[in-house]
Amino acid sequence: MSEMSEMSEIGEIGEIGEVSEVSEANAMNTVNTVNAVNNKNDLRLAERSRVVIPGGIYGHMAVPGFSGTLPQYMAYGDGCRVTDTDGNTFIDFLCGWGPVVLGHRHPAVQRAVDEQLARGDCLNGAPPVMVELAELLVDTVAHADWALLAKNGTDATTASVTIARAATGRRKVLMARGSYHGAAPWCTPVTEGVTPEDRAHLDYFEFNDLESVRAAAARAGDDLAAVVVCPHRQDVHRDQELTDQGFARGLRELCDRTGAALILDDVRCGFRLDLAGSWEPLGVRPDLSAWSKAIANGYALAAVTGTDALRDAAKRIYTTGSFWFSAASMAAAVATLTELRETDALERIARAGRRLREGLAAQASAHGFEVIQSGPVQMPLLRFAGDDDFSLTRRWTDEAGARGVYVHPYHNWFLGASHTDADIDEALERTDGAFAALTRR
Ligand SMILES: *Cc1c(COP(=O)(O)O)cnc(C)c1O
């Protein structure tokens, strides 16, 4: 599995002690001609981290090839800009890897958090804002009759699967091969430390291939508890793929026919594409949805929403956490969802995404490159045609990073409501330089 080989690469980097060798290791995936950015503090933090944190950093941040020119540590963010510990500022197209939907430190969200923190965060009993948030979710999400709150997307996908199993008394869960649903043993993409028993009741289908779902459902027989699926194919290391309406409808019919729960993993897309749910435009409603990332504009919160048919099962399962009743992130979510509902934020995100996509397409062809831009414009990804090992794409993202544009070679980017036309145009001026730099080489 590609993620695994990359993990071992970072492990090797972790053995290196000297700062100069670290730079060399960081440059492994980049090119020497990229404008040198000031990264002394970043390298020093990485150095200290390797002593006290296994591998120096974990999870998606541990995957190198992100870029030799992008910092691993960040000092602050403001609107659509982030600044690293060396003072380099970037126009941000990762948005905290999804959570930041309104912009870093959005005033309405900050105010709500500050007001809640002034009263306390973890207060023995649940905060009143929890009820307000659940009401808001039920009112916003089309299929939702109830909501459960948690902290991370993995909590929400895992609880959804548990609810489906509790409701059906069955064990088998189907997911698309290569889809990411979180970092718990049942679904993590890296199987180090995971037992076959952890996956014993998981089976796979191919995204957008209804026949493969039917075959997997047949293998599960009368033990099928749930089908879990992302709103579109958003796996790393490949172009994104939109969902065929027939596929979504077919999943709905299959779940209705078998009595299995249809779980939409809206953790990454949720509240960025369509507030009512990312499959609303397809006219398909899930039984359960898992939400996190954008729900609270960067504060730690997740939710499961479900239909009345699953309410009793959701009541019977046991799921909780030390911080699941903390109030500040719930206040942040209420402020975020209110802002998304009452302003044209989603339109602005789509507009910024379209402007970026059109600009990049024009630039690429002006410089004689063929690029593939995939996924919804709000969550774009760019790859050079034929660049199967991402080497040219990575050189371009390195060149963009060196010019203060924060993009990723093989994980989808994110637009936010704080990206104005002027920000996009400024980013495009810089990416034009990145394309030009590739032509020169
Ligand atoms: C990020 C993500 C998750 C896991 O969420 P965490 O908050 O990282 O636990 C699950 N599903 C999808 C589609 C995601 O993008």
The ligand as a Gaussian input file, in Angstrom:
#p B3LYP/6-31G(d) Opt

LIG

0 1
 C      -10.782000      13.151000       7.772000
 C      -11.726000      12.096000       7.401000
 C      -12.172000      11.143000       8.314000
 C      -11.626000      11.035000       9.707000
 O      -11.828000      12.194000      10.440000
 P      -10.866000      12.530000      11.667000
 O      -11.408000      13.784000      12.227000
 O       -9.496000      12.695000      11.091000
 O      -10.919000      11.385000      12.610000
 C      -13.133000      10.247000       7.915000
 N      -13.622000      10.281000       6.662000
 C      -13.204000      11.167000       5.751000
 C      -13.808000      11.163000       4.387000
 C      -12.240000      12.108000       6.082000
 O      -11.808000      12.991000       5.177000

